[in-house]
Amino acid sequence: MPESYDSHPHQASAWREDYAHGSVRASAIVSECAHLLSLAPPATGAGPLRRLAGVLGQALQADHVVIHLDQGEISGFPESAVHWHLHPPLQSSERLTPRAYEQTRDWQRMLDTLSPGVWLRQPDRSGIDQAVPLPKTVEGVMAERRVRSLLLFPLVSGGRPLGMLAVEQAGIREDWDDSLARGLMPVGCLVAGYIAQVGLVQERRGEAERYQGLITLGGLGQLVWWPGPDRLQWFGPATRVLGLPPSGQGHLAQLERAGALPDAAPVVSGFRDAAAGAVGLESEVRVAVSDPRGTGQGRRWYQLRFRRESGSQEDRVLAVLYEITGEVEAREAHRVSAYALESVAEKAGITFYSARLEGHRLLPDYVSSSSEGLLGQAVRNLPAQERLSSLTHPADLAIIKERVKQLQREGQFSAIYRLRTADGGYRWVYEGVQSAGGGNVVGMFWDVTRRQQLEQAIADSERRYKAIVDDAPAFICRYTTDFRIVFHNTAFFESFIEPLQGEQDGVTWLDLLPEEERVGIGDRLGQLTPLSPIISYELRMQVPGRGVRWVTWSERGFFSDDGDLLEVQAVGHDNTEIKSAQEKLIHAAKMATVGEMATGVAHEINQPLNVIKMASFNARRNLAKGEAGLEQVGKKLDRIIGQVERAAAIIQQMRVFGRKSDPEARLFSVVAAIEDALVLIQEQFTGNGLQVTFEDRARGACQVLGNQDQLVQVLLNLMINSRDAIRERAREQGNAEYLQGEWITLKLESIDDDGGREMLRIRVQDSGPGISDAALGHLFDPFFTTKEVGEGTGLGLSVSFGIVKSMGGVISARNTDAGAEFTVDLPAVEERTL
């Protein structure tokens, strides 16, 4: 048949002439179409349909013939429609496609009734197209395509619509009537039958291709052997896999010459054994095959499944080839993993097992060999209830009795107990069992002897630690950020909580602090940081039943990973006795200072006494002579009163200085303390020619927290030491009493420490010989002195160091170009911060 009916112009012309003379009937067109399709093999697809469209177009003198194919119903056609045009398309718009007919309900109804349709559109007298009663949807399609005559034929096969055949004409074809449509209806049946046949062929071909693809994808092939004639055939990948000739046939011995089959004997034996066996009997052989393609994958593993089948003339053996490389490698990996697991289990002291749970019995299926390392002997039936009970420590038998019951009830069991070893000892074992379904369980024994020993050691250590903490003479507690006490030792409880009797419940850390300390506790806790978690301070606390006690507390903060304070551990020591001893020591040092000042004080008191004596003697003599008038006597008495007040002031200052210091820290002025010290010594120092001066360069009120008389004591110690050093040098120069030109200067100034805190610095400078390098490092050691025996106690600077430290300050010493310099730094305090 020609590719296009237009390629035979003589035949096309004959058709047109016959049609013009009315000699062509529908039956002739049907016969020609039937002849055309009968000679077309289904494999040619849409080609015959194009030629058939040409036959119809030429025979009916149509402008356009289209065969629309429903892609959802058939396969084998790459396009959705086949076209034939007498001339270029009537309408080039892409939206006016043959599919528009399918979108009409009338087209669907025509398919349902299996009847053809003829529609004509004629113009009225005004020249405007006026449709003969037509379905609106068909009319709309024809109007859009500028078609006035239309023949539609449904394509139906087996009651299934496959598409449509449409013949279009731009002009009015009155000769296209219903009789023509009914006569041409077999053409639609022929086309539908051809389309259905093509689809069936394509489906079968697709199934064959899919089957071959599955064979190739799965890596399988087939071999068939007929034992009688010894004829062997092979198909699919078997040729490549086994390295057989591409001819696809040969004899059984051909396998022995297969290039990729190192050992063909198992395969040959498999065929012969299957041929000797019963029909339908299956057997298999596993073989290792060399890599014939050189992919570098090494050997591949395949499985041949043999089956004897009975044919019409003779029996045959069918062998199907499957690749099992992954299975073999997985099994090998499993074997390696199992060996590795056994090795790890043995080293870790773990024994694995699987068992079946039958009633109240546990029947082991598998027990790893590591049980020998666990108990010193291989116990293959270790998980069995009876065997396990025989090895369990008598004190732990109750655990074993509940083992199976709990496993049945909850599907799992875990416990720690002791098992007897081969040497008669016992080891702690953790057993964990889990149901695996179907009455199967898996479990493990783990040697936890070392862990139990460590836990016991930890428990013993905790008991010892608790005993140490409870028996310690210190007060120990832990409290949270809301001041709840979460732990305390015995000493803390007996001293602070127990005496409260009915008020013990809910006691907080704040409840135990003095009122004045509660205000500043937030600032104190704010000093605790992850980098500086410890602070120390001293409190004067009211201890129930013991009165006022001095307690030194050391607090340590515990923080979260984010740096938030979680808890505070406080350790306190009752320093009342030490505090009392320190006060006595300070007082003793003060008395020593008073003793050193006694001569000077006596001299200062002696001067007013001499003045009083001389004034009284003169007044009495004048009275005896009758020469004294009232005015003169009054002057003498005023002078006596002034000297008495002077002596009384000296005595009062000595009394204030000599009494015991108030233990409570108070706010006082550093300037006032310096002036008090100068009152006590300035007269006697200047009497010997020693000049004492004071320079106030500080800013603000110059207040500190502590004891004023103790700071006076520190300043007196420093100035007396300076005087003694100056006098010692003068003595060496032969002039011990006259110190003209020598000086001691006190300077007060404000500074900021490294943290930006305001400090008050007192400098005590002198013009003495300075301090030797050997003595600088020991100046503040107790009982260290550079004075002659009997002239110093060695406590002055040591006590001064303690006093300054208790006030939160620092004292230091150094040499200058002029002499020695002592520096006292004290934190400045404003009254509103208290």
C-alpha positions in Angstrom: 0.0 0.0 0.0 1.3 3.5 -0.7 2.2 5.8 2.2 -0.3 8.5 1.1 -3.3 8.2 -1.0 -2.3 11.5 -2.6 0.7 9.7 -4.1 -1.7 8.0 -6.7 -3.2 11.0 -8.6 -4.8 8.8 -11.3 -6.7 6.7 -8.7 -7.7 9.9 -6.8 -9.0 11.4 -10.0 -11.0 8.3 -10.7 -12.6 8.5 -7.3 -13.6 12.1 -7.9 -15.1 11.3 -11.3 -17.0 8.3 -10.1 -18.3 10.4 -7.1 -19.4 13.2 -9.4 -21.4 10.7 -11.6 -23.0 9.3 -8.4 -21.5 5.9 -9.1 -19.7 5.6 -5.8 -21.6 4.1 -2.9 -20.8 3.8 0.7 -20.2 0.1 0.3 -17.4 0.8 -2.1 -15.7 3.0 0.4 -16.1 0.4 3.1 -14.6 -2.3 1.0 -11.6 -0.2 0.1 -11.0 0.6 3.8 -11.4 -3.0 4.8 -8.9 -4.0 2.1 -6.4 -1.4 3.2 -6.5 -2.4 6.9 -6.5 -6.2 6.2 -3.1 -5.9 4.5 -1.6 -3.7 7.3 0.3 -5.6 10.0 -0.5 -4.2 13.5 3.1 -3.4 14.1 3.0 -0.6 11.6 0.9 1.5 14.2 -0.7 4.7 12.8 0.6 4.5 9.2 -2.5 2.6 7.8 -4.8 5.0 9.6 -3.2 7.9 7.8 -3.8 6.1 4.5 -7.4 5.3 5.5 -8.0 9.0 6.3 -6.8 9.8 2.8 -9.1 7.3 1.2 -12.1 8.9 3.0 -11.0 12.4 2.2 -10.6 11.7 -1.4 -13.8 9.7 -1.7 -16.0 12.2 0.1 -14.1 15.3 -1.3 -13.7 16.5 2.3 -11.4 19.3 3.5 -10.2 17.5 6.6 -10.3 14.0 8.1 -9.2 13.4 11.7 -9.1 10.1 13.6 -8.9 11.0 17.3 -7.4 8.4 19.6 -8.1 8.2 23.4 -4.7 7.9 24.9 -6.2 6.7 28.2 -7.7 3.6 26.6 -5.2 2.3 24.0 -1.4 2.1 23.6 0.9 1.7 20.7 0.2 5.2 19.2 2.7 8.0 20.0 0.2 10.7 18.8 -3.3 11.4 20.0 -4.8 12.0 16.5 -4.2 11.2 12.8 -5.0 14.0 10.3 -5.5 14.3 6.5 -5.9 17.7 4.9 -6.9 18.5 1.4 -5.3 21.9 1.9 -3.7 23.7 5.0 -5.8 23.4 8.2 -9.0 25.4 8.2 -8.1 27.0 11.5 -4.6 27.3 12.8 -5.4 28.2 16.4 -3.9 25.7 18.8 -7.0 25.7 21.0 -9.2 24.4 18.1 -8.1 20.8 18.1 -10.0 17.6 17.3 -10.1 17.0 21.1 -12.8 19.7 21.2 -15.4 17.3 19.8 -14.7 14.9 22.6 -15.5 17.6 25.2 -19.1 17.8 24.1 -21.8 15.9 25.9 -23.5 15.2 22.5 -20.4 13.4 21.3 -20.5 11.3 24.5 -24.2 10.5 23.9 -23.4 9.5 20.3 -20.8 7.1 21.7 -23.4 5.7 24.1 -25.9 5.0 21.3 -23.3 3.7 18.9 -24.8 5.8 16.1 -23.1 8.2 13.7 -24.0 11.9 13.4 -24.4 14.3 10.6 -24.6 18.1 11.2 -25.1 20.9 8.7 -25.0 24.7 9.2 -26.7 26.8 6.5 -26.8 30.7 6.0 -30.1 32.5 6.2 -31.3 35.1 3.6 -29.5 37.9 5.3 -26.2 36.1 4.7 -25.8 35.3 8.4 -25.1 31.7 9.3 -28.2 30.1 10.8 -27.9 26.7 12.2 -30.3 23.9 11.6 -31.3 22.7 15.1 -27.9 21.5 16.4 -26.6 20.6 19.8 -25.1 23.8 21.2 -21.7 22.3 22.0 -21.4 20.7 18.5 -22.6 24.0 16.9 -20.0 25.9 18.9 -17.2 23.7 17.8 -18.2 23.9 14.1 -18.5 27.7 14.4 -15.1 28.0 15.8 -13.6 25.7 13.2 -15.6 27.4 10.4 -17.1 24.1 9.4 -20.6 23.9 7.9 -20.7 20.1 7.2 -19.6 17.5 9.6 -19.7 13.6 9.7 -18.9 12.0 13.1 -18.3 8.3 13.7 -17.7 6.7 17.1 -14.8 4.2 17.4 -16.0 1.5 19.7 -14.5 -2.0 20.3 -15.9 -4.4 22.8 -18.2 -1.7 24.2 -15.2 0.4 25.0 -14.9 3.9 23.3 -11.5 4.3 21.7 -11.9 7.6 20.0 -13.8 9.2 17.0 -13.5 9.7 13.3 -14.5 13.2 12.0 -14.9 14.3 8.4 -15.1 18.1 7.9 -16.2 20.4 5.0 -16.1 24.2 4.9 -19.1 24.3 2.5 -22.6 22.9 2.7 -22.8 19.3 1.6 -26.4 18.4 1.1 -25.4 15.0 -0.2 -24.1 14.2 3.2 -27.2 12.7 4.7 -28.1 10.1 7.3 -28.1 7.2 4.8 -24.5 8.0 3.9 -23.5 8.2 7.5 -25.2 4.8 8.2 -23.5 3.3 5.2 -20.1 4.5 6.3 -20.5 3.3 9.9 -18.6 0.0 9.2 -15.6 2.2 8.5 -15.7 3.2 12.2 -15.9 -0.4 13.2 -13.0 -1.3 11.0 -10.9 1.5 12.4 -11.8 0.6 16.0 -11.0 -3.1 15.4 -7.6 -2.1 14.0 -6.8 0.2 16.9 -7.8 -2.5 19.4 -5.6 -5.0 17.6 -2.6 -2.7 17.6 -3.2 -2.0 21.3 -3.3 -5.7 22.1 -0.1 -6.4 20.2 1.6 -3.5 21.9 0.5 -4.7 25.3 1.8 -8.2 24.7 5.0 -6.8 23.4 5.3 -4.6 26.5 4.7 -7.5 28.7 7.4 -9.4 27.0 9.8 -6.5 27.3 8.9 -6.1 31.0 9.4 -9.8 31.6 12.8 -9.6 29.8 13.6 -6.5 31.8 12.8 -8.2 35.0 15.0 -11.1 34.0 17.9 -8.7 33.2 17.3 -6.6 36.3 17.2 -9.6 38.6 20.3 -11.1 37.0 18.6 -14.4 36.1 18.6 -16.6 33.0 17.4 -20.0 31.9 19.0 -23.3 30.7 17.0 -26.2 29.3 18.4 -29.7 28.8 16.8 -32.6 27.0 18.6 -35.7 28.3 17.6 -38.0 25.3 19.4 -36.1 22.5 21.7 -34.4 25.0 20.6 -31.0 23.7 21.2 -27.9 25.9 19.8 -24.4 25.3 20.4 -21.2 27.3 18.6 -17.9 27.3 19.0 -14.4 28.7 21.8 -13.4 30.9 22.9 -17.0 31.4 25.0 -16.6 28.2 27.0 -13.7 29.7 27.0 -14.9 33.3 28.4 -18.4 32.6 30.5 -17.4 29.6 28.7 -19.6 27.1 28.8 -19.2 23.3 26.3 -16.7 21.9 24.7 -19.5 19.7 22.5 -20.3 22.7 22.6 -24.1 22.2 25.0 -27.0 22.5 25.5 -30.1 24.7 25.8 -30.6 28.4 29.5 -30.9 28.1 29.5 -27.4 26.8 29.2 -26.2 30.5 32.7 -27.7 31.2 34.1 -25.3 28.6 32.2 -22.3 29.9 34.7 -19.5 30.3 33.3 -18.0 33.6 32.5 -21.3 35.3 35.7 -22.5 37.2 34.0 -25.7 38.3 31.2 -27.0 36.1 30.9 -30.4 37.9 28.2 -29.3 40.4 26.1 -27.8 37.5 26.4 -30.9 35.4 25.6 -33.2 38.3 22.6 -31.0 39.1 21.2 -31.5 35.6 21.8 -35.3 35.7 20.4 -35.7 39.3 17.3 -33.7 38.3 16.8 -35.9 35.1 17.0 -39.0 37.3 14.6 -37.7 39.8 10.8 -37.4 39.8 8.9 -35.0 37.7 8.3 -31.7 39.5 11.1 -32.3 42.0 13.3 -29.2 42.7 16.9 -29.1 43.6 19.6 -26.3 43.6 23.3 -25.9 43.2 25.3 -22.8 44.3 28.4 -21.9 42.2 31.0 -19.2 42.2 31.4 -17.5 38.8 34.4 -15.4 37.7 33.8 -11.9 36.6 33.6 -12.2 32.8 33.3 -8.5 32.1 36.4 -7.4 34.1 34.4 -5.1 36.3 36.8 -5.7 39.2 34.0 -7.1 41.4 35.8 -10.5 41.6 33.7 -13.7 41.9 29.9 -13.6 41.8 27.7 -16.2 43.4 24.7 -17.8 41.6 22.1 -20.4 42.4 20.7 -22.8 39.8 17.3 -24.3 40.6 16.6 -27.5 38.7 13.2 -28.9 37.9 12.3 -31.9 35.7 9.3 -31.2 33.4 7.3 -33.7 31.3 6.9 -32.6 27.7 4.7 -33.9 24.9 7.4 -35.9 23.3 10.2 -36.1 25.8 11.1 -34.9 29.3 13.4 -32.0 29.9 15.2 -30.3 32.8 14.7 -26.6 33.3 17.4 -24.7 35.3 16.7 -21.1 36.4 19.7 -19.0 37.3 19.5 -16.5 40.2 22.3 -14.3 41.5 22.8 -14.7 45.2 26.1 -12.7 45.6 24.3 -10.3 48.0 23.0 -13.2 50.0 26.4 -14.9 50.2 28.1 -11.7 51.1 25.4 -10.9 53.7 25.8 -14.4 55.2 29.6 -13.9 55.3 29.2 -10.5 56.8 26.8 -12.1 59.3 29.4 -14.7 60.1 32.1 -12.1 60.6 29.8 -9.9 62.7 28.8 -12.9 64.8 32.5 -13.7 65.4 33.2 -10.1 66.2 30.2 -10.0 68.5 31.4 -13.2 70.2 34.8 -11.7 70.7 33.5 -8.4 72.0 31.0 -10.2 74.3 33.8 -12.4 75.6 36.1 -9.5 76.3 33.2 -7.4 77.9 32.0 -10.3 80.0 28.7 -10.6 78.1 26.9 -13.8 77.3 24.1 -13.6 74.7 21.4 -16.2 74.3 18.1 -17.0 72.6 15.4 -19.3 74.0 11.9 -20.5 73.7 9.4 -19.9 76.5 7.2 -22.9 76.9 4.9 -22.8 80.0 7.1 -22.2 83.0 10.2 -23.4 81.2 12.8 -21.5 79.3 14.5 -23.7 76.7 17.7 -22.2 75.3 18.3 -22.4 71.5 21.7 -20.6 71.4 24.2 -19.5 74.1 27.3 -17.6 73.1 30.7 -19.2 74.0 31.5 -16.3 76.2 29.7 -18.0 79.1 33.0 -19.8 79.7 34.7 -16.4 80.5 31.7 -15.5 82.7 31.7 -18.5 85.0 35.0 -20.2 84.2 33.2 -23.0 82.4 31.0 -23.4 79.4 27.4 -23.7 80.4 25.3 -24.2 77.3 22.0 -24.5 79.1 22.7 -21.5 81.4 19.4 -19.7 80.6 17.3 -22.8 81.6 15.4 -22.1 84.8 16.6 -25.3 86.6 20.2 -24.8 85.6 20.2 -21.1 86.5 18.7 -21.9 89.9 21.4 -24.4 90.7 24.1 -21.7 90.2 22.4 -18.8 91.9 23.4 -17.6 95.3 20.9 -18.8 98.0 20.1 -15.2 99.0 19.1 -14.4 95.4 16.9 -17.4 94.6 13.7 -15.4 95.1 14.7 -13.3 92.1 15.1 -16.4 89.9 11.7 -17.7 91.0 10.0 -14.6 89.7 12.0 -14.6 86.4 9.7 -16.6 84.1 6.5 -15.3 85.7 7.6 -11.7 85.1 8.7 -12.6 81.5 5.2 -14.1 80.8 3.4 -11.3 82.5 5.4 -8.2 81.2 7.3 -9.6 78.2 10.6 -8.6 79.8 12.8 -9.2 82.8 15.9 -7.7 84.3 17.7 -8.2 87.6 21.2 -8.3 89.2 22.1 -11.4 91.2 25.1 -13.7 92.0 26.1 -16.8 90.1 28.6 -19.5 91.3 31.8 -19.8 89.3 33.8 -22.9 88.6 36.2 -22.2 91.5 33.3 -22.0 94.0 33.2 -18.2 94.2 30.4 -15.9 93.1 30.2 -13.1 90.5 27.6 -10.4 90.2 25.6 -10.8 86.9 23.1 -8.6 85.3 20.5 -10.4 83.2 18.2 -8.7 80.7 15.5 -10.7 78.8 13.1 -9.4 76.2 10.3 -11.2 74.3 10.9 -11.5 70.6 7.3 -12.7 69.8 6.1 -16.1 69.0 7.2 -17.5 72.3 10.9 -16.6 71.5 13.0 -14.5 73.8 16.5 -13.0 73.6 18.6 -12.1 76.6 22.1 -11.5 77.9 24.2 -12.1 81.0 26.7 -9.3 81.8 29.4 -9.6 84.4 28.9 -6.5 86.7 31.0 -7.7 89.6 33.4 -4.8 89.2 30.6 -2.3 89.0 29.0 -3.8 92.1 32.3 -3.6 93.9 32.7 0.0 92.8 29.1 0.9 93.9 29.7 -0.8 97.2 33.0 1.1 97.6 31.2 4.4 96.7 28.4 3.6 99.2 31.0 2.9 101.9 32.8 6.1 101.0 29.6 8.0 101.2 28.9 6.6 104.6 32.4 7.5 105.8 32.0 10.9 104.3 28.7 11.4 106.0 30.1 10.3 109.3 33.0 12.7 108.9 30.7 15.5 108.0 28.3 14.7 110.8 31.0 14.3 113.4 32.9 17.4 112.3 33.0 20.2 114.8 32.1 22.7 112.0 28.6 23.8 111.1 27.9 22.5 107.6 24.7 23.1 105.5 23.6 23.5 101.9 20.8 25.9 100.9 19.2 26.8 97.6 18.8 30.3 96.0 15.5 30.7 97.8 17.4 29.9 101.1 15.8 26.6 101.8 18.1 24.4 103.8 18.4 21.1 101.9 21.2 19.5 104.0 22.8 20.0 107.4 25.2 18.0 109.6 24.6 17.2 113.2 26.6 20.2 114.6 24.5 22.6 112.5 21.3 20.9 113.6 22.1 20.8 117.3 23.3 24.4 117.4 20.8 26.2 115.2 17.7 24.1 114.4 17.1 21.8 117.4 16.9 24.6 120.0 14.0 26.0 118.0 11.8 23.1 119.1 8.4 23.5 117.5 9.7 26.0 114.9 12.0 23.5 113.2 9.9 22.9 110.1 10.6 25.2 107.2 13.6 26.9 108.8 15.5 28.8 106.2 19.0 30.2 106.1 17.6 33.8 106.4 15.8 32.8 109.7 19.2 32.1 111.2 21.0 35.4 110.2 21.0 38.6 112.2 18.6 41.2 111.0 21.3 43.5 109.8 22.9 40.6 107.7 19.7 39.8 105.9 19.8 43.1 104.0 23.2 42.5 102.4 23.0 38.8 101.7 22.0 39.4 98.1 25.1 41.4 97.5 27.2 38.8 99.1 25.8 36.0 97.0 26.3 38.2 93.9 30.0 37.9 94.6 29.9 34.1 93.9 30.7 33.4 90.2 31.8 30.2 88.4 35.4 31.6 88.3 35.4 32.8 91.9 32.9 30.4 93.7 34.2 30.9 97.3 33.8 33.8 99.8 34.5 34.0 103.5 33.1 36.4 106.1 32.6 36.6 109.9 29.2 36.9 111.6 28.2 37.7 115.2 25.3 35.4 115.7 22.8 34.6 118.4 23.1 30.8 119.0 20.2 29.4 121.0 21.4 28.3 124.4 24.9 29.5 123.9 24.5 33.3 123.6 26.3 35.5 121.2 29.0 33.6 119.2 31.4 34.7 116.5 31.2 32.4 113.5 33.4 32.5 110.5 31.6 31.2 107.4 33.1 30.0 104.1 30.5 29.7 101.3 31.0 27.9 98.0 28.5 28.3 95.1 27.5 25.4 92.8 26.5 26.5 89.3 24.7 25.1 86.2 26.3 24.7 82.8 24.8 28.1 81.9 26.5 29.8 85.0 23.3 30.1 87.1 23.7 29.7 90.8 21.9 26.5 92.0 23.1 25.9 95.6 25.4 27.3 98.2 27.4 25.2 100.7 28.2 27.0 103.9 30.9 25.8 106.4 31.1 27.7 109.6 33.5 27.6 112.5 32.8 28.9 116.0 35.7 31.4 116.5 34.4 33.0 119.7 37.3 31.7 121.7 39.8 32.8 119.0 38.0 36.1 118.7 38.2 36.6 122.5 41.9 35.6 122.4 42.5 38.1 119.6 40.8 40.8 121.6 42.9 40.1 124.6 46.0 40.1 122.4 45.0 43.4 120.9 44.3 44.8 124.4 47.6 43.5 125.6 49.4 45.1 122.7 47.5 48.3 123.5 48.7 48.1 127.1 52.2 47.6 125.9 51.8 50.7 123.8 50.4 52.5 126.8 53.5 51.3 128.8 55.8 52.6 126.1 54.0 56.0 126.3 53.9 56.1 130.1 57.1 58.2 130.4 55.9 60.7 127.9 52.4 60.9 129.4 53.9 61.3 132.9 56.0 64.2 131.5 52.9 65.8 129.9 51.0 65.5 133.1 54.0 66.7 135.2 54.1 70.0 133.3 50.6 71.1 134.2 51.2 70.0 137.8 54.4 72.1 138.0 52.4 75.1 136.6 49.7 74.5 139.2 52.3 74.2 141.9 54.0 77.5 140.9 50.7 79.4 140.5 49.4 78.2 143.9 52.7 79.0 145.6 52.8 82.6 144.2 49.2 83.2 145.0 49.7 82.1 148.6 52.8 84.2 149.1 51.1 87.3 147.7 48.1 86.6 150.0 50.5 86.3 153.0 52.1 89.6 152.2 48.7 91.2 151.6 49.8 92.2 148.2 47.3 90.0 146.2 44.2 91.6 144.9 41.2 89.8 143.7 42.0 90.2 140.0 45.5 88.8 140.4 44.2 85.8 142.4 41.5 85.2 139.8 44.2 85.0 137.0 46.2 82.5 139.0 43.1 80.3 139.6 42.2 80.5 135.9 45.7 79.3 135.0 45.3 76.4 137.5 42.0 75.4 136.0 43.4 75.4 132.5 46.3 73.1 133.5 43.9 70.8 135.3 41.7 70.5 132.2 44.9 69.8 130.2 45.9 67.0 132.5 42.3 65.6 132.6 42.2 65.5 128.8 45.4 63.5 128.6 44.2 61.1 131.3 40.7 60.8 129.6 42.4 60.0 126.2 44.6 57.4 127.9 41.6 55.9 129.6 39.7 55.7 126.3 42.6 54.2 124.5 43.4 51.7 127.3 39.9 50.2 127.6 38.8 47.1 125.6 37.5 47.7 122.1 33.8 47.3 121.2 33.6 44.0 119.3 30.9 45.4 117.0 32.1 47.1 113.8 30.9 50.7 113.5 31.1 53.5 111.0 33.8 56.1 112.0 35.9 58.9 110.6 39.5 58.1 109.7 40.4 61.8 110.3 39.1 61.6 113.9 41.2 58.4 114.5 44.3 60.2 113.2 43.6 63.2 115.4 43.1 61.0 118.5 46.5 59.4 117.9 48.2 62.7 117.5 46.7 64.0 120.8 48.4 61.1 122.6 51.9 61.5 121.2 52.4 64.9 119.6 53.4 66.8 122.7 56.0 64.3 123.8 57.4 63.8 120.3 57.7 67.6 119.7 59.2 68.0 123.1 62.3 66.1 121.8 62.5 68.1 118.6 60.6 65.5 116.5 58.2 67.2 114.1 54.8 65.4 113.6 52.5 66.6 110.8 49.2 65.5 109.2 48.1 66.2 105.6 44.5 65.5 104.6 44.2 65.1 100.9 41.1 62.7 100.8 37.8 63.5 99.3 34.4 62.9 100.9 33.5 62.0 104.5 36.5 59.6 104.9 34.5 57.0 106.8 35.4 53.3 107.2 33.7 50.4 109.0 35.5 48.9 112.1 36.7 50.1 115.5 38.1 53.6 115.8 40.3 52.9 118.9 41.9 49.9 117.1 42.9 52.1 114.1 44.3 54.6 116.7 46.3 51.7 118.1 47.6 50.9 114.6 48.7 54.5 114.0 50.3 54.7 117.4 52.3 51.5 116.8 53.5 52.9 113.4 54.5 56.3 114.8 56.2 54.9 117.9 58.2 52.5 115.7 59.3 55.4 113.5 60.3 57.4 116.6 62.3 54.5 118.0 64.1 54.0 114.7 65.0 57.7 114.5 66.1 57.7 118.2 68.2 54.6 117.7 70.1 56.2 114.9 70.6 59.3 117.0 71.8 57.2 119.9 74.4 55.6 117.6 75.4 59.2 116.7 75.8 60.2 120.3 72.6 62.3 120.6 69.8 60.1 121.8 67.5 62.8 123.2 67.7 65.6 120.8 65.9 64.8 117.5 65.9 68.3 116.0 65.3 68.2 112.2 63.7 64.7 112.2 60.1 64.3 111.2 57.1 61.9 110.9 54.3 62.7 108.4 50.8 61.3 108.2 49.0 61.6 104.8 45.4 60.7 104.1 44.3 60.3 100.4 41.6 58.7 98.3 42.4 56.0 95.7 40.7 53.4 93.6 41.7 49.7 93.8 42.0 47.4 90.7 38.3 46.7 90.9 37.3 50.4 90.9 36.4 50.4 94.6 37.1 53.6 96.5 39.8 53.2 99.2 41.3 55.5 101.9 45.1 55.3 102.1 47.0 56.4 105.2 50.7 56.9 104.6 53.0 57.0 107.7 56.4 58.3 106.5 59.5 59.2 108.5 63.1 60.4 108.1 64.6 57.4 109.8 67.2 54.9 108.6 64.6 52.7 106.8 64.0 49.0 107.1 66.7 46.3 106.4 66.0 43.9 103.5 66.1 41.0 105.9 63.4 42.5 108.1 61.0 43.6 105.4 59.8 40.1 104.8 59.0 39.4 108.5 57.7 42.7 109.8 54.2 41.4 110.4 55.2 38.0 111.8 54.2 37.5 115.4 57.0 38.1 118.0 59.3 39.5 115.3 61.2 42.6 116.4 64.3 44.5 115.6 64.6 46.2 119.0 66.9 45.2 121.8 65.8 42.5 124.3 63.3 44.0 126.8 62.4 46.9 124.6 59.8 45.4 122.3 57.3 42.5 122.4 57.2 41.8 118.6 53.4 42.0 118.7 52.7 45.6 117.6 52.9 45.1 113.8 51.4 41.6 113.9 48.4 42.9 115.8 48.2 45.9 113.5 48.1 43.5 110.5 45.2 41.6 112.1 43.3 44.8 112.9 43.6 46.2 109.4 42.7 42.8 107.8 39.6 42.6 110.0 38.5 45.9 108.6 38.9 44.6 105.0 42.1 46.5 104.4 45.8 45.9 103.7 48.9 47.1 105.5 52.3 47.2 103.8 55.8 48.6 104.2 58.6 49.8 102.0 61.7 52.0 102.0 61.8 55.5 100.3 64.6 57.9 99.7 63.9 59.7 103.0 63.3 56.7 105.2 60.5 54.1 105.9 56.9 54.3 104.7 54.0 52.2 106.0 50.7 52.2 104.0 47.3 51.3 105.3 44.5 50.9 102.7 40.9 50.7 104.0 37.7 50.5 102.0 35.7 53.7 102.1 32.1 53.3 103.2 29.2 55.7 102.7 26.5 55.6 105.4 23.7 55.0 102.9 25.3 51.7 101.9 25.0 50.2 105.4 
